[in-house]
Amino acid sequence: MSSETEIGAISSVLAYALVSIAKADLTLLVRNEGFLSSIDYLKEVGWSNLRSIYTDDFDDGSGRHVLVYVLLSETAIHKAIAVQVVINSKFPWYSLAQVFPTAGEKESYLRGHHGITFSESPEAVKDSRNATIAWFSP
């Protein structure tokens, strides 16, 4: 599979969830409501290791953060893929502790240093503004 074929496959399968895709470093900005299904798909096709989760806030007092999940693959053309979402730390966000064994410690760090809460209950997130918040709205 070529690099363009790999990007095309991801784009077509995740089209409903993608806001944008940067081809050079394979970074996906996904809609919040498509986050879990995007992670499930990427893990299924080979990006099965969570290397890191990092964040940056908007520095405007709104509580908005960009979360970046870096996934690794041993079989894909692109060995790393970054999945970005924009969340509000005033509301819970999806925990990936059940999906990736190392996610819990990374989420604990973000909770302690940035005040981001993670919930293992998808329903808790679906009932909050993070479930459908537009990536560009305050």
PyMOL CGO cylinders between C-alpha atoms (Angstrom):
from pymol import cmd
from pymol.cgo import CYLINDER

trace = [
    CYLINDER, 0.00, 0.00, 0.00, 1.36, 3.44, -0.91, 0.3, 1, 1, 1, 1, 1, 1,
    CYLINDER, 1.36, 3.44, -0.91, 1.23, 6.49, 1.29, 0.3, 1, 1, 1, 1, 1, 1,
    CYLINDER, 1.23, 6.49, 1.29, -1.51, 8.06, -0.84, 0.3, 1, 1, 1, 1, 1, 1,
    CYLINDER, -1.51, 8.06, -0.84, -3.56, 4.84, -0.76, 0.3, 1, 1, 1, 1, 1, 1,
    CYLINDER, -3.56, 4.84, -0.76, -3.26, 4.70, 3.02, 0.3, 1, 1, 1, 1, 1, 1,
    CYLINDER, -3.26, 4.70, 3.02, -4.38, 8.34, 3.36, 0.3, 1, 1, 1, 1, 1, 1,
    CYLINDER, -4.38, 8.34, 3.36, -7.22, 7.75, 0.88, 0.3, 1, 1, 1, 1, 1, 1,
    CYLINDER, -7.22, 7.75, 0.88, -8.47, 4.73, 2.82, 0.3, 1, 1, 1, 1, 1, 1,
    CYLINDER, -8.47, 4.73, 2.82, -8.46, 6.66, 6.10, 0.3, 1, 1, 1, 1, 1, 1,
    CYLINDER, -8.46, 6.66, 6.10, -10.18, 9.64, 4.48, 0.3, 1, 1, 1, 1, 1, 1,
    CYLINDER, -10.18, 9.64, 4.48, -12.95, 7.56, 2.96, 0.3, 1, 1, 1, 1, 1, 1,
    CYLINDER, -12.95, 7.56, 2.96, -13.69, 5.48, 6.06, 0.3, 1, 1, 1, 1, 1, 1,
    CYLINDER, -13.69, 5.48, 6.06, -13.54, 8.38, 8.50, 0.3, 1, 1, 1, 1, 1, 1,
    CYLINDER, -13.54, 8.38, 8.50, -15.02, 11.04, 6.20, 0.3, 1, 1, 1, 1, 1, 1,
    CYLINDER, -15.02, 11.04, 6.20, -17.98, 11.64, 8.53, 0.3, 1, 1, 1, 1, 1, 1,
    CYLINDER, -17.98, 11.64, 8.53, -15.63, 12.35, 11.43, 0.3, 1, 1, 1, 1, 1, 1,
    CYLINDER, -15.63, 12.35, 11.43, -12.82, 14.29, 9.77, 0.3, 1, 1, 1, 1, 1, 1,
    CYLINDER, -12.82, 14.29, 9.77, -12.54, 18.05, 9.94, 0.3, 1, 1, 1, 1, 1, 1,
    CYLINDER, -12.54, 18.05, 9.94, -9.14, 18.03, 8.23, 0.3, 1, 1, 1, 1, 1, 1,
    CYLINDER, -9.14, 18.03, 8.23, -6.19, 15.81, 7.42, 0.3, 1, 1, 1, 1, 1, 1,
    CYLINDER, -6.19, 15.81, 7.42, -2.56, 16.91, 7.15, 0.3, 1, 1, 1, 1, 1, 1,
    CYLINDER, -2.56, 16.91, 7.15, -0.84, 14.48, 4.82, 0.3, 1, 1, 1, 1, 1, 1,
    CYLINDER, -0.84, 14.48, 4.82, 2.80, 15.31, 5.57, 0.3, 1, 1, 1, 1, 1, 1,
    CYLINDER, 2.80, 15.31, 5.57, 2.73, 14.02, 9.14, 0.3, 1, 1, 1, 1, 1, 1,
    CYLINDER, 2.73, 14.02, 9.14, -0.65, 12.28, 9.03, 0.3, 1, 1, 1, 1, 1, 1,
    CYLINDER, -0.65, 12.28, 9.03, -2.54, 14.35, 11.57, 0.3, 1, 1, 1, 1, 1, 1,
    CYLINDER, -2.54, 14.35, 11.57, -6.31, 14.02, 11.74, 0.3, 1, 1, 1, 1, 1, 1,
    CYLINDER, -6.31, 14.02, 11.74, -8.59, 16.61, 13.30, 0.3, 1, 1, 1, 1, 1, 1,
    CYLINDER, -8.59, 16.61, 13.30, -11.78, 14.74, 14.09, 0.3, 1, 1, 1, 1, 1, 1,
    CYLINDER, -11.78, 14.74, 14.09, -15.23, 15.83, 15.20, 0.3, 1, 1, 1, 1, 1, 1,
    CYLINDER, -15.23, 15.83, 15.20, -15.89, 15.05, 18.84, 0.3, 1, 1, 1, 1, 1, 1,
    CYLINDER, -15.89, 15.05, 18.84, -18.88, 12.86, 18.04, 0.3, 1, 1, 1, 1, 1, 1,
    CYLINDER, -18.88, 12.86, 18.04, -16.69, 10.73, 15.74, 0.3, 1, 1, 1, 1, 1, 1,
    CYLINDER, -16.69, 10.73, 15.74, -13.75, 10.39, 18.13, 0.3, 1, 1, 1, 1, 1, 1,
    CYLINDER, -13.75, 10.39, 18.13, -14.40, 6.92, 19.58, 0.3, 1, 1, 1, 1, 1, 1,
    CYLINDER, -14.40, 6.92, 19.58, -15.29, 5.34, 16.23, 0.3, 1, 1, 1, 1, 1, 1,
    CYLINDER, -15.29, 5.34, 16.23, -12.18, 6.92, 14.67, 0.3, 1, 1, 1, 1, 1, 1,
    CYLINDER, -12.18, 6.92, 14.67, -9.94, 5.51, 17.42, 0.3, 1, 1, 1, 1, 1, 1,
    CYLINDER, -9.94, 5.51, 17.42, -11.60, 2.08, 17.09, 0.3, 1, 1, 1, 1, 1, 1,
    CYLINDER, -11.60, 2.08, 17.09, -11.06, 2.06, 13.31, 0.3, 1, 1, 1, 1, 1, 1,
    CYLINDER, -11.06, 2.06, 13.31, -7.42, 3.18, 13.52, 0.3, 1, 1, 1, 1, 1, 1,
    CYLINDER, -7.42, 3.18, 13.52, -6.66, 0.56, 16.16, 0.3, 1, 1, 1, 1, 1, 1,
    CYLINDER, -6.66, 0.56, 16.16, -8.36, -2.11, 14.06, 0.3, 1, 1, 1, 1, 1, 1,
    CYLINDER, -8.36, -2.11, 14.06, -6.24, -1.32, 10.99, 0.3, 1, 1, 1, 1, 1, 1,
    CYLINDER, -6.24, -1.32, 10.99, -2.92, -1.28, 12.80, 0.3, 1, 1, 1, 1, 1, 1,
    CYLINDER, -2.92, -1.28, 12.80, -2.31, 1.84, 14.90, 0.3, 1, 1, 1, 1, 1, 1,
    CYLINDER, -2.31, 1.84, 14.90, -2.61, -0.23, 18.06, 0.3, 1, 1, 1, 1, 1, 1,
    CYLINDER, -2.61, -0.23, 18.06, -0.18, 1.45, 20.44, 0.3, 1, 1, 1, 1, 1, 1,
    CYLINDER, -0.18, 1.45, 20.44, -0.85, 4.74, 22.24, 0.3, 1, 1, 1, 1, 1, 1,
    CYLINDER, -0.85, 4.74, 22.24, 2.48, 6.57, 22.49, 0.3, 1, 1, 1, 1, 1, 1,
    CYLINDER, 2.48, 6.57, 22.49, 1.25, 9.76, 24.10, 0.3, 1, 1, 1, 1, 1, 1,
    CYLINDER, 1.25, 9.76, 24.10, -1.59, 12.15, 24.78, 0.3, 1, 1, 1, 1, 1, 1,
    CYLINDER, -1.59, 12.15, 24.78, -0.71, 15.78, 25.02, 0.3, 1, 1, 1, 1, 1, 1,
    CYLINDER, -0.71, 15.78, 25.02, -2.65, 19.00, 25.21, 0.3, 1, 1, 1, 1, 1, 1,
    CYLINDER, -2.65, 19.00, 25.21, -2.48, 22.71, 24.67, 0.3, 1, 1, 1, 1, 1, 1,
    CYLINDER, -2.48, 22.71, 24.67, -5.09, 25.17, 25.85, 0.3, 1, 1, 1, 1, 1, 1,
    CYLINDER, -5.09, 25.17, 25.85, -6.45, 28.15, 23.94, 0.3, 1, 1, 1, 1, 1, 1,
    CYLINDER, -6.45, 28.15, 23.94, -5.15, 30.48, 26.67, 0.3, 1, 1, 1, 1, 1, 1,
    CYLINDER, -5.15, 30.48, 26.67, -8.37, 32.50, 26.58, 0.3, 1, 1, 1, 1, 1, 1,
    CYLINDER, -8.37, 32.50, 26.58, -9.95, 31.33, 29.84, 0.3, 1, 1, 1, 1, 1, 1,
    CYLINDER, -9.95, 31.33, 29.84, -12.59, 29.28, 28.00, 0.3, 1, 1, 1, 1, 1, 1,
    CYLINDER, -12.59, 29.28, 28.00, -11.33, 25.89, 29.19, 0.3, 1, 1, 1, 1, 1, 1,
    CYLINDER, -11.33, 25.89, 29.19, -10.84, 24.74, 25.59, 0.3, 1, 1, 1, 1, 1, 1,
    CYLINDER, -10.84, 24.74, 25.59, -7.96, 22.39, 24.92, 0.3, 1, 1, 1, 1, 1, 1,
    CYLINDER, -7.96, 22.39, 24.92, -6.63, 20.58, 21.88, 0.3, 1, 1, 1, 1, 1, 1,
    CYLINDER, -6.63, 20.58, 21.88, -6.00, 16.96, 22.83, 0.3, 1, 1, 1, 1, 1, 1,
    CYLINDER, -6.00, 16.96, 22.83, -3.57, 15.08, 20.60, 0.3, 1, 1, 1, 1, 1, 1,
    CYLINDER, -3.57, 15.08, 20.60, -3.45, 11.29, 20.70, 0.3, 1, 1, 1, 1, 1, 1,
    CYLINDER, -3.45, 11.29, 20.70, -0.34, 9.85, 19.03, 0.3, 1, 1, 1, 1, 1, 1,
    CYLINDER, -0.34, 9.85, 19.03, -0.83, 6.26, 17.86, 0.3, 1, 1, 1, 1, 1, 1,
    CYLINDER, -0.83, 6.26, 17.86, 1.92, 3.98, 16.56, 0.3, 1, 1, 1, 1, 1, 1,
    CYLINDER, 1.92, 3.98, 16.56, 1.85, 1.17, 14.02, 0.3, 1, 1, 1, 1, 1, 1,
    CYLINDER, 1.85, 1.17, 14.02, 4.39, -1.47, 13.06, 0.3, 1, 1, 1, 1, 1, 1,
    CYLINDER, 4.39, -1.47, 13.06, 2.67, -2.28, 9.76, 0.3, 1, 1, 1, 1, 1, 1,
    CYLINDER, 2.67, -2.28, 9.76, 1.34, 0.98, 8.28, 0.3, 1, 1, 1, 1, 1, 1,
    CYLINDER, 1.34, 0.98, 8.28, 3.24, 3.20, 5.84, 0.3, 1, 1, 1, 1, 1, 1,
    CYLINDER, 3.24, 3.20, 5.84, 2.95, 6.06, 8.33, 0.3, 1, 1, 1, 1, 1, 1,
    CYLINDER, 2.95, 6.06, 8.33, 4.36, 4.66, 11.57, 0.3, 1, 1, 1, 1, 1, 1,
    CYLINDER, 4.36, 4.66, 11.57, 2.66, 7.35, 13.66, 0.3, 1, 1, 1, 1, 1, 1,
    CYLINDER, 2.66, 7.35, 13.66, -0.67, 9.07, 13.36, 0.3, 1, 1, 1, 1, 1, 1,
    CYLINDER, -0.67, 9.07, 13.36, -1.94, 11.96, 15.46, 0.3, 1, 1, 1, 1, 1, 1,
    CYLINDER, -1.94, 11.96, 15.46, -5.64, 12.32, 16.22, 0.3, 1, 1, 1, 1, 1, 1,
    CYLINDER, -5.64, 12.32, 16.22, -6.68, 15.77, 17.42, 0.3, 1, 1, 1, 1, 1, 1,
    CYLINDER, -6.68, 15.77, 17.42, -9.90, 16.87, 19.08, 0.3, 1, 1, 1, 1, 1, 1,
    CYLINDER, -9.90, 16.87, 19.08, -10.93, 20.13, 20.69, 0.3, 1, 1, 1, 1, 1, 1,
    CYLINDER, -10.93, 20.13, 20.69, -12.57, 19.72, 24.08, 0.3, 1, 1, 1, 1, 1, 1,
    CYLINDER, -12.57, 19.72, 24.08, -13.66, 21.88, 26.99, 0.3, 1, 1, 1, 1, 1, 1,
    CYLINDER, -13.66, 21.88, 26.99, -12.08, 20.91, 30.31, 0.3, 1, 1, 1, 1, 1, 1,
    CYLINDER, -12.08, 20.91, 30.31, -15.26, 22.00, 32.11, 0.3, 1, 1, 1, 1, 1, 1,
    CYLINDER, -15.26, 22.00, 32.11, -16.88, 18.78, 30.86, 0.3, 1, 1, 1, 1, 1, 1,
    CYLINDER, -16.88, 18.78, 30.86, -15.71, 15.14, 30.94, 0.3, 1, 1, 1, 1, 1, 1,
    CYLINDER, -15.71, 15.14, 30.94, -13.98, 13.57, 27.94, 0.3, 1, 1, 1, 1, 1, 1,
    CYLINDER, -13.98, 13.57, 27.94, -13.76, 9.93, 26.83, 0.3, 1, 1, 1, 1, 1, 1,
    CYLINDER, -13.76, 9.93, 26.83, -11.25, 7.77, 28.66, 0.3, 1, 1, 1, 1, 1, 1,
    CYLINDER, -11.25, 7.77, 28.66, -9.31, 5.34, 26.49, 0.3, 1, 1, 1, 1, 1, 1,
    CYLINDER, -9.31, 5.34, 26.49, -8.11, 3.27, 29.44, 0.3, 1, 1, 1, 1, 1, 1,
    CYLINDER, -8.11, 3.27, 29.44, -10.21, 0.31, 28.27, 0.3, 1, 1, 1, 1, 1, 1,
    CYLINDER, -10.21, 0.31, 28.27, -8.82, 0.61, 24.71, 0.3, 1, 1, 1, 1, 1, 1,
    CYLINDER, -8.82, 0.61, 24.71, -5.11, 1.19, 25.41, 0.3, 1, 1, 1, 1, 1, 1,
    CYLINDER, -5.11, 1.19, 25.41, -3.43, -0.16, 28.58, 0.3, 1, 1, 1, 1, 1, 1,
    CYLINDER, -3.43, -0.16, 28.58, -1.19, 2.92, 28.95, 0.3, 1, 1, 1, 1, 1, 1,
    CYLINDER, -1.19, 2.92, 28.95, -3.97, 5.51, 28.58, 0.3, 1, 1, 1, 1, 1, 1,
    CYLINDER, -3.97, 5.51, 28.58, -4.88, 5.61, 32.27, 0.3, 1, 1, 1, 1, 1, 1,
    CYLINDER, -4.88, 5.61, 32.27, -1.53, 7.00, 33.43, 0.3, 1, 1, 1, 1, 1, 1,
    CYLINDER, -1.53, 7.00, 33.43, -1.47, 9.56, 30.62, 0.3, 1, 1, 1, 1, 1, 1,
    CYLINDER, -1.47, 9.56, 30.62, -5.02, 10.67, 31.46, 0.3, 1, 1, 1, 1, 1, 1,
    CYLINDER, -5.02, 10.67, 31.46, -4.09, 10.95, 35.16, 0.3, 1, 1, 1, 1, 1, 1,
    CYLINDER, -4.09, 10.95, 35.16, -1.25, 13.28, 34.25, 0.3, 1, 1, 1, 1, 1, 1,
    CYLINDER, -1.25, 13.28, 34.25, -3.56, 15.49, 32.16, 0.3, 1, 1, 1, 1, 1, 1,
    CYLINDER, -3.56, 15.49, 32.16, -6.14, 15.50, 34.96, 0.3, 1, 1, 1, 1, 1, 1,
    CYLINDER, -6.14, 15.50, 34.96, -3.54, 16.60, 37.51, 0.3, 1, 1, 1, 1, 1, 1,
    CYLINDER, -3.54, 16.60, 37.51, -1.76, 19.20, 35.39, 0.3, 1, 1, 1, 1, 1, 1,
    CYLINDER, -1.76, 19.20, 35.39, -4.54, 20.57, 33.16, 0.3, 1, 1, 1, 1, 1, 1,
    CYLINDER, -4.54, 20.57, 33.16, -7.78, 19.79, 35.01, 0.3, 1, 1, 1, 1, 1, 1,
    CYLINDER, -7.78, 19.79, 35.01, -9.14, 17.58, 32.22, 0.3, 1, 1, 1, 1, 1, 1,
    CYLINDER, -9.14, 17.58, 32.22, -11.48, 14.88, 33.52, 0.3, 1, 1, 1, 1, 1, 1,
    CYLINDER, -11.48, 14.88, 33.52, -11.91, 11.59, 31.71, 0.3, 1, 1, 1, 1, 1, 1,
    CYLINDER, -11.91, 11.59, 31.71, -14.88, 9.28, 31.98, 0.3, 1, 1, 1, 1, 1, 1,
    CYLINDER, -14.88, 9.28, 31.98, -15.01, 5.58, 31.19, 0.3, 1, 1, 1, 1, 1, 1,
    CYLINDER, -15.01, 5.58, 31.19, -18.75, 6.00, 30.69, 0.3, 1, 1, 1, 1, 1, 1,
    CYLINDER, -18.75, 6.00, 30.69, -19.47, 7.19, 27.13, 0.3, 1, 1, 1, 1, 1, 1,
    CYLINDER, -19.47, 7.19, 27.13, -22.91, 8.24, 28.35, 0.3, 1, 1, 1, 1, 1, 1,
    CYLINDER, -22.91, 8.24, 28.35, -21.37, 10.79, 30.74, 0.3, 1, 1, 1, 1, 1, 1,
    CYLINDER, -21.37, 10.79, 30.74, -19.58, 12.43, 27.81, 0.3, 1, 1, 1, 1, 1, 1,
    CYLINDER, -19.58, 12.43, 27.81, -22.58, 12.19, 25.48, 0.3, 1, 1, 1, 1, 1, 1,
    CYLINDER, -22.58, 12.19, 25.48, -24.62, 14.08, 28.06, 0.3, 1, 1, 1, 1, 1, 1,
    CYLINDER, -24.62, 14.08, 28.06, -22.05, 16.89, 28.22, 0.3, 1, 1, 1, 1, 1, 1,
    CYLINDER, -22.05, 16.89, 28.22, -21.21, 19.67, 25.78, 0.3, 1, 1, 1, 1, 1, 1,
    CYLINDER, -21.21, 19.67, 25.78, -18.03, 17.83, 24.73, 0.3, 1, 1, 1, 1, 1, 1,
    CYLINDER, -18.03, 17.83, 24.73, -20.08, 15.30, 22.77, 0.3, 1, 1, 1, 1, 1, 1,
    CYLINDER, -20.08, 15.30, 22.77, -21.05, 17.74, 20.05, 0.3, 1, 1, 1, 1, 1, 1,
    CYLINDER, -21.05, 17.74, 20.05, -19.02, 20.88, 20.67, 0.3, 1, 1, 1, 1, 1, 1,
    CYLINDER, -19.02, 20.88, 20.67, -17.80, 22.45, 17.45, 0.3, 1, 1, 1, 1, 1, 1,
    CYLINDER, -17.80, 22.45, 17.45, -14.03, 22.46, 17.23, 0.3, 1, 1, 1, 1, 1, 1,
    CYLINDER, -14.03, 22.46, 17.23, -13.99, 26.19, 16.57, 0.3, 1, 1, 1, 1, 1, 1,
    CYLINDER, -13.99, 26.19, 16.57, -16.59, 27.42, 19.09, 0.3, 1, 1, 1, 1, 1, 1,
    CYLINDER, -16.59, 27.42, 19.09, -15.70, 28.99, 22.43, 0.3, 1, 1, 1, 1, 1, 1,
]
cmd.load_cgo(trace, "trace")
